[in-house]
Amino acid sequence: MDSHTLIFSAHSSSRYSLAALLGAVETDHRLSELITEAPVRITTNKIRASIAKGSTIIAYSVMSTQTNRIYREIRYVREKFGNSVTIVGGGAHASARPLELLESGFDYVVVGEGEKTFPELLWYLMNGMDPIGISGVVGKETEDCPKPRDLEPVDLDAYPPFALGLNIVGPIEVTRGCPYSCKFCCTPFLTGGRVRNRSIEAIVHWLEKAVEKSGFNRTWFLSPNALSYGGRGRTVEPDKLERLLRTVTKIEGLEEVFFGSFPSEVRPEFVTKPILEMMREYIANKTLQIGLQSSSNRVLKLANRHHTVEEGLAAIDIALECGFIPHVDMIFGLPGETKTELRESIDLCYSLAGMGAKTHGHVFMPLPGSAFENEPPGRLDSESRRNLGELSRKKLLTGSWSTQESFAEDLSSRKS
């Protein structure tokens, strides 16, 4: 009997989704015979060896900033192996532009959350069945592509947060979704504003397994707004939040818990002194990621942020008072921002440095699926670029702002 092999690209920029999706695959008893590999680089030798053994499925989780690289790889694979392989894509960019992936050489695209849909797709392919009938799967014959927010939401507790069998681990996603419709973000398109929480019991279950099987001694929690854990995303739930932190820090062998630090963040209006003082008793991180985004209330309102600059500055002051180093998210070149407002945002970065904070900088990218998808890409003038470079050299500014400007231009040029 021929074997079935899944080769899932393990590029560093998609490692979080990789861990969750392969966790769902390895715990699906129907897929126990599937050979699963996750190479950082998919080579022709690996594909050729897999084809020699049986059917081969190649999978990518596609972010908007990865498309040029991935499409180039797909073209090369098709030139070498034709239809001897089945190529599957998913992820945020795939959900927003599934037809673009199909036109670029993919056979099937998973739209929306993949924990349930992706293993189902694999099962169909392994058994020679047409997967087009699966909710959330799009192929070349699909007439109407579904919107992610219209699909049935995943129960986070029903799936592991990472793939322990393959030793592919990462942050534990404790909340998914966001009720705020920030126009630069594609989360509202992907989740429809629904907020779900992974239960404390499920988090503890998987952490204990990770400590036992993988020697896990630290963990990061992933959330669009960490301080909203336990609720519907619009308020702090102090009791649930403290119960989460108190419970997980009691796990034997788990030495450090990171919460509210990158890759998560907190909304500024959720920050209070009592909450941060409580967190300090449990968490290991010295930094707190705070999403401010602009020094202009007018620009924040245009972006539908639902908080003010003053609330952001107050949150930074509270974080400093409670012993955290604030890492403040800022987006330069947001739609509607004037040159004066851009420079004022950069001036604020210098002020933050003087306070003892740091900036995590971004250049606005018109992400597919976001309300700002069709807006012009963020652009920096030479003075702004020079000042941001100076802040970066002094290690007062982090982030991929210097490359995001070109990514933004590329996204804008490929609008569908």
Secondary structure, DSSP 8 states (H G I E B T S, - for coil): --EEEEEE---GGGHHHHHHHHHHHHT-GGGTT-EEE--SS--HHHHHHHHHHEEEEEEEE--GGGHHHHHHHHHHHHHHHGGGEEEEEESHHHHH-HHHHHHTT-SEEE-S--TTHHHHHHHHHHTT--GGGSTTEEETT-SS---GGGS----GGGS-SSBTTTTB---EE-EE--S---TT-SHHHHHTT--EE--HHHHHHHHHHHHHHH---EEEEE-SSGGGTTTTSSS--HHHHHHHHHHHTTSTT--EEE-SSTT--B-GGG--HHHHHHHHTT---SEEEEEEE-S-HHHHHHTT--S-HHHHHHHHHHHHHTT-EEEEEEEES-TT--HHHHHHHHHHHHHHHHHT-EEEEEE----TTSTTTTS------HHHHHHHHHHHHTTSEESSHHHHHHHHHHHHHT--
